[in-house]
């Protein structure tokens, strides 16, 4: 009797895990997260902030999360080929961004590779569109889900989590880009 009960529990657990696995596999293979803001600055001014990794610490939503985070910027001073590498605590992880395309003053496309806490790659587009004397700025991340990120997204709404970071970053970018420049 006990043996039958144990077998029933094991079979029920196996079926539950199998169904959960099927449910996870059926989740979307790709994701897109996007946020927009209007900044009271010319596109050239905004572009200069996003096209140069040396300037990211002033507005990046992740720059101040880990005061001990180590960063290294290499390659060209700015634009295509510039690389930003970081390693930090669990909050910021480890990864690398490389500017893949730089079209002044309208687009910075970045290849993003997270190393930790989990290996993943995605593409970031920061589009800057003139809007009268202002600039409309759209920050978009596109990527592919692997099995683990599909499972993770069942418990964490990535659009809300990362989207909130994008909103904070865009707000900080607005503050920086709208400050009068010292010439």
N, C-alpha and C positions, 0 to 999 in steps of 0.2 A: 504494500500500500504506500509506504513512504517512498519507495523507489519510483512508483508511477507518478507520485506528486512531484518529485524532483525532476523527472523527465518532462513532465508537463510544464513546469516552470522554465526549464532550459529551452524547450521548444518555443514557448511564448516569448522569451527574451530574444531568441534568435530571429523569430518572425518580426518582432518589434524593431530590432536593429536593421534587418533587411528592408523593412518598409521605410524606415528613417533614411537609410542609404539611398533607396530609390527616390524618395522625396527630395533629398539633397541634390542628387544628380539631375533631377528635372528642373532645378532652379535655373534662371537665365545665365548664359555663358559669359555675357558681357555686362558692364555697368558704365553709367555716365553720371557724373555729379557736376553740377554747374550753378554758379551764382553770378549776379551782375550788380554793378553799382555805377552811379554817375559821379564823376569827379570834376570839380571846377578847376580844371587845368588843361592845357593843350595836350594833344596826343603825344607830342615829342617829349614833353615833361614826364608824363606817365611812363612812356616807353623807356626813358633813361633809367627809371627805377627798377623795372622788371627785367631789363636786358643785361643788367650788371649784378652778378651775385655778390659783389662787395657791398652792395646797397641793401641786400635782402634783410639783414639783421634789424634794420630800422622799421620794417613793416611785416615781416614774416610772422604768421601766427604761431609758429613753433620755436622761433629763435630764443624766447625767454622761458620756455617750459623747463629746460634743464640748464641751470647756470654753469654746470661743469661740462656741457656738451663741447666736443672738439670738432672743429671744422677745418677744411682745407679747400682752398680754391686754386684751380690750376687751369692750364690752357690759356687761350687769349684773355685779355683784360675783361672783355665783355663780348656778347654776341655768340654766333655759331662756334661750337667747340669748347666754350667755357664749361668747366666742371666744378660742381659743388659737392664735396663729400662730407658727411657728418657721421658721428658716432656719439651716442649718449645713453641715458638711462632708458628704462622700459617705456617711458612716455614718448620719447622721440626715436628710439631705436637706432638703426644704422642704415645708411643708404647713400645713393649717388644720383645727382641730377646733372644732365648734360643738355646744353642748349643745342637742339637739332636744327632749328630754323630761326632766323632772325630777320624780319621784314620791317624795317623802320617805316613809319612809327606805328604799325598796325598789328603786328603779331610776333609773339615769342612762343615757340613750340619747344617743349622740354621732354626728354626721355627720362622717366623716373624709375629708378630701380631700388626697391626696398630690399635690404639684406636681412635685417632683423626688425621686428620679432618674427616675421615670416617672409620668405622669398616671394617677391611679386614685381611685376613690371607694368607700367602704365604710361600714358602720354598726357601731358598737360598742355593746353592751349590757353594763352592769355591774349585775348583779342581786344584791341583798342580802336574804337570807332569815333570819329569826330561827331559832336552833337552841339552845333553852334560853337560857343566859346568853351564848351565842356568836352569831356571824353566819356563815352560809355565803355566800361571795362567789363569783360566777361571772362571768368576763370572757370575752365572746364577740365575735368579729368576723365579719361576713357581708359578702360582696361578690361582684361579678361579674368573671369573667376576660375580658380582651380577648385578642387573638391573641398579643401579646407576653408577657403574664403566663402564658398557657397554655404557651408555649414555655419561659419561665423556670422554670416549675414542673416541667418534665421533668428539669431538672438540679439544682434545689434543692427540698427538701421544705419547703414553706412552713409546714406544720403544725408541724414540728420547729423551724424557725428562729424563727417568730413565737411559737409556743407556748412556747419557751424564754424569750423576752422576757416573755411574760405571766406565766410562773412566777416569774421574777425580780421583776417588778413586784408581783405578789401577795404574795410573801415580804416585800418591802420595805414594802408597805402594812400587812401584819400587824405588822411591827416598829413602825411609826409609830402605828397605831391602838391597839396594846396598851400603849403608854407611858402612864403616869399623866398626866393633864392638870393643868396649873397653872391654878387658878381665881383 
